[in-house]
Amino acid sequence: MVSFISFHRKGGSILLLCTCLHQTKAHWRESFIFPAFSFTNCVLLYNQVLVATITNHQSPSNLFSEFGFCCFSVHFFSDIRVCGSALISSNQGLLNWVLLVFGPFSHQKTTICPDFLNPKPWLNHLWRKSENIGHRRNSMGKEESPQVTRRTTRSSSSATVGTKTCDSHPLTIKDLVFGEDPISLNDLLSSFPGRRIQILELVRLLGASNSPMLPLFIYGGASSGKTSIVLQMFRHLNRPFVYSSCHTCYSPRILFESVLNQLLLHRKDAANGYSSAKRCERPSDFVNFLREALSNVINNFKGNSGKLGTKKLVGQADGNMVYLIFDNLELVREWDKSSTILPFLFNLYDILKMPEVGLIFVSNTSPDTYYSNMGYMEPIPVHFPDYTEDDLRQILMKNQANRKLYSSFLDVVLRSFCRITRRVDELSTAFLPLFQKYCEPLHDLGVVPNEEMKRRLFSHLQPQIAPSLNEVFKVSSQSSPAAESNKETKKKSSRRKLGVCAEIDELDFHMSTSAKYLLISAFLASRNPATLDASLFDSMGGIDSRKRKRKSSQKSLEKKENAEQEILMKGPGTFPLERLLAIFQCLTSVAEGSIDEEEHGDEGSGVQGGDGGLMSDVLLQLSSLCNANFIVKGGSCPLEGSTRYRSTVCEDMALKVARSLKFPLSKYLYRR
Ligand SMILES: Nc1ncnc2c1ncn2[C@@H]1O[C@H](COP(=O)(O)OP(=O)(O)OP(=O)(O)O)[C@@H](O)[C@H]1O
């Protein structure tokens, strides 16, 4: 055995562990991983172990088929044997995969990694766990199914060779449906708390089987359930579909070939040299091949339903419609430098003119980021809004063995974490070790905690909360690239890590520096409780440590915190002009030097150094920001009669602006 590679899937991400290669991290990345996935975290653990959290929405088998692994096998390990992939604990609805890969490898430098012979305990543990489940799975003859599975039938083109566990049956038309028993609408709805409206809307838009549909555009924040729900919806509907993610299909050719491979029931494997059914680079070729492939599939379905009359065979699809799903569409902009693919995909419906084909685009950016009167019909938008705290509680409570205990745990952590992220994957990942810690003092995990016990458990957990919050904050604000050796790779990797927000460092509109400071000031005024202004800003704009040190009684501190928390929960607050100007002055007094420099050649902006200069056109800037709807007038104060304002920008946007100024916004943001 010369290598161990595991994919550890947690929510929307996969942890990839790998030992034994004499490759540098950069080499790895360039060779196969980097182009295929977005890293969200990447560290080189002792000597030879690469641990990377990569964002991907595929099971390992789909990874194989979609791309990553084939390329890896071809270029790196020409003789690779995949001896088994196993599903490990699906605790809390998380899917954990382990993939074991064995040599021999042709790569000359490959030797047995000493670390692997004596792996750290957790690696050992992972290994044992995967072995156990692997055995159990073999003895049961089928894979354990997680709560919310991704389609695993299209292990199709996996790079597996001659092993028992790999799925090597010849693909048939039946493989175009989800591949597991259909689920009822009720099951679908209860699998995804907080998404009732969206699921019903999607089911309505897809219509009855055989009814043509207009293209759909499903959008919403990361980890808001778009992919899982769409796939599970097809499981419910039992209709044939093709799923391609622009994460793993990161060039037009790979995307086109992935769609065609699925429609042509082609599996990439060693026998065909991991090649696709068709080589297809140009959109025009794709359209021709696609038409042909779709017609065959549709005729096949029509033929089957005609032949079988009303009797439906197991695994047979409902209806003659075929749906093409393009996920993570926002990533196309990153890899399609010619900017032709998006208009092409949006036009596909008109180009194909095949009523039996449904198109579904999934993106985590909104429709306005795509269409610009290009002449194609805009797909019907379906929005997946961010989850509320209550939704998240229901989602996280799902499948908990001891609901009362978990609920008491959520009582102490959920609110604070929700202020930082509402992503299900980030929250579940953060809560896993925290819950373990919370339960440490317990002998019986089935216990129903009383108030005294809750307090004890909380005080045991408390020291872990702040570090964990910081960790989540670092990841979610995407500002902490993992330890990287050189600057160039650091930049590259952080771009990858950012995924959809890859352009986060670059503002896509122009704004003068003072307007940017004003926008940030308004954001802070809306976000922070006014009572904290004095402690957050001193006359030099910095955080006044003196004031913070002032001692208050525990009770008054708590009272103050509660009041502040309440303000936070109400969303962006309104503020008077005076407060905005005061914050603006504090911030700009620190940054004047840099503004001076930057604005020197920018006569038109009318901003000069010095207090008077900076403030001189601030009202003008304010009115521009109001016109652009970055700040809105939020009604007037009934007592004073003066106008109040409210910032409308989200935290991402504010961070983006702050980054463009190299301004440490998070230092000024109130977080409990
Ligand atoms: N309402 C929900 N109920 C249960 N699990 C959920 C829900 N929403 C999201 N999840 C879980 O969160 C994880 C991420 O979801 P998913 O990948 O479907 O999100 P997404 O919106 O497609 O994300 P992205 O935009 O990053 O592709 C999955 O494990 C999914 O099962």
Ligand as a Chemical Component Dictionary entry (heavy atoms), coordinates in Angstrom:
data_LIG
# 
_chem_comp.id                   LIG 
_chem_comp.type                 NON-POLYMER 
_chem_comp.pdbx_formal_charge   0 
_chem_comp.three_letter_code    LIG 
# 
loop_
_chem_comp_atom.comp_id 
_chem_comp_atom.atom_id 
_chem_comp_atom.alt_atom_id 
_chem_comp_atom.type_symbol 
_chem_comp_atom.charge 
_chem_comp_atom.model_Cartn_x 
_chem_comp_atom.model_Cartn_y 
_chem_comp_atom.model_Cartn_z 
_chem_comp_atom.pdbx_ordinal 
LIG N1  N1  N 0 -33.004 23.194 4.559  1  
LIG C1  C1  C 0 -32.017 22.306 4.719  2  
LIG N2  N2  N 0 -32.245 21.183 5.410  3  
LIG C2  C2  C 0 -31.282 20.262 5.603  4  
LIG N3  N3  N 0 -30.039 20.374 5.114  5  
LIG C3  C3  C 0 -29.749 21.483 4.410  6  
LIG C4  C4  C 0 -30.711 22.494 4.174  7  
LIG N4  N4  N 0 -30.151 23.473 3.452  8  
LIG C5  C5  C 0 -28.885 23.105 3.243  9  
LIG N5  N5  N 0 -28.643 21.912 3.804  10 
LIG C6  C6  C 0 -27.384 21.166 3.795  11 
LIG O1  O1  O 0 -26.326 22.086 3.624  12 
LIG C7  C7  C 0 -25.341 21.536 2.784  13 
LIG C8  C8  C 0 -25.084 22.453 1.609  14 
LIG O2  O2  O 0 -26.234 22.471 0.789  15 
LIG P1  P1  P 0 -26.174 22.644 -0.785 16 
LIG O3  O3  O 0 -24.874 22.169 -1.309 17 
LIG O4  O4  O 0 -27.395 22.039 -1.356 18 
LIG O5  O5  O 0 -26.236 24.212 -0.874 19 
LIG P2  P2  P 0 -26.098 25.130 -2.176 20 
LIG O6  O6  O 0 -27.078 26.217 -1.982 21 
LIG O7  O7  O 0 -26.197 24.312 -3.406 22 
LIG O8  O8  O 0 -24.623 25.691 -1.968 23 
LIG P3  P3  P 0 -23.652 26.359 -3.082 24 
LIG O9  O9  O 0 -24.283 27.620 -3.551 25 
LIG O10 O10 O 0 -22.395 26.587 -2.287 26 
LIG O11 O11 O 0 -23.505 25.372 -4.191 27 
LIG C9  C9  C 0 -25.838 20.177 2.336  28 
LIG O12 O12 O 0 -25.273 19.180 3.152  29 
LIG C10 C10 C 0 -27.321 20.269 2.574  30 
LIG O13 O13 O 0 -27.901 19.015 2.807  31 
# 
loop_
_chem_comp_bond.comp_id 
_chem_comp_bond.atom_id_1 
_chem_comp_bond.atom_id_2 
_chem_comp_bond.value_order 
_chem_comp_bond.pdbx_ordinal 
LIG N1  C1  SING 1  
LIG C1  N2  SING 2  
LIG C1  C4  DOUB 3  
LIG N2  C2  DOUB 4  
LIG C2  N3  SING 5  
LIG N3  C3  DOUB 6  
LIG C3  C4  SING 7  
LIG C3  N5  SING 8  
LIG C4  N4  SING 9  
LIG N4  C5  DOUB 10 
LIG C5  N5  SING 11 
LIG N5  C6  SING 12 
LIG C6  O1  SING 13 
LIG C6  C10 SING 14 
LIG O1  C7  SING 15 
LIG C7  C8  SING 16 
LIG C7  C9  SING 17 
LIG C8  O2  SING 18 
LIG O2  P1  SING 19 
LIG P1  O3  DOUB 20 
LIG P1  O4  SING 21 
LIG P1  O5  SING 22 
LIG O5  P2  SING 23 
LIG P2  O6  DOUB 24 
LIG P2  O7  SING 25 
LIG P2  O8  SING 26 
LIG O8  P3  SING 27 
LIG P3  O9  DOUB 28 
LIG P3  O10 SING 29 
LIG P3  O11 SING 30 
LIG C9  O12 SING 31 
LIG C9  C10 SING 32 
LIG C10 O13 SING 33 
# 
